Amino acid sequence: MTEKQGEFKERIARLKEDGKLTAEAEALLEELIAGLAELERSNKALRKAVLKAAGGQTMSSRLRDALYE
């Protein structure tokens, strides 16, 4: 879990304790946090795949272009 997700969960818990959160809203927020976690996992996997496809090349395109000139 990322730091941001932890903050969201804490804020949701505070709202729930204060009685400012309905059961439907809580369920929706939990679903959104789960979706966020899945997107972050997918993003990390895609970044790894892109790096692998680039042959581990992490040089910026500007630097690469300057070196090839």
GIQUIWO-V834185 format. One record per residue. N is the residue number from 0. PHI is phi in whole degrees, -180 to 180 (NA if undefined). BURIAL is 1 if it has 9 or more other C-alpha atoms within 8 Angstrom, else 0. D_LAST is the distance of its C-alpha to the last C-alpha in Angstrom with 2 decimals. Layout:
n=<N N>
phi=<PHI PHI>
burial=<BURIAL BURIAL>
d_last=<D_LAST D_LAST>
This chain:
n=<0 1 2 3 4 5 6 7 8 9 10 11 12 13 14 15 16 17 18 19 20 21 22 23 24 25 26 27 28 29 30 31 32 33 34 35 36 37 38 39 40 41 42 43 44 45 46 47 48 49 50 51 52 53 54 55 56 57 58 59 60 61 62 63 64 65 66 67 68>
phi=<NA -81 -61 -64 -64 -61 -63 -61 -64 -64 -65 -64 -62 -64 -63 -65 -63 -78 77 -96 -128 -78 -63 -65 -66 -62 -62 -63 -65 -64 -65 -66 -66 -64 -64 -62 -62 -66 -65 -66 -64 -64 -61 -63 -65 -67 -62 -63 -64 -66 -63 -66 -66 -83 74 77 -74 -114 -70 -69 -66 -64 -64 -61 -61 -65 -69 -80 -75>
burial=<0 0 0 0 1 1 0 1 0 0 0 1 0 0 1 1 0 0 0 0 1 0 0 0 0 1 0 0 1 0 0 0 1 0 0 0 1 0 0 0 0 0 0 0 0 0 0 0 0 0 1 0 0 0 0 0 0 0 0 0 0 0 0 1 0 0 0 0 0>
d_last=<43.33 40.90 42.04 41.92 44.18 46.57 46.81 47.53 50.24 51.83 51.95 53.51 56.07 57.00 57.48 59.61 61.73 62.31 63.43 60.82 59.34 61.06 60.98 59.02 56.39 56.15 55.68 52.96 51.11 51.38 50.03 47.06 46.33 46.54 44.11 41.72 41.96 41.23 38.18 36.83 37.51 35.79 32.73 32.51 32.87 30.18 27.73 28.60 28.17 24.72 23.65 25.33 23.74 20.24 21.31 21.74 18.12 18.56 15.11 14.52 12.32 10.80 10.10 8.82 6.36 5.35 5.55 3.82 0.00>
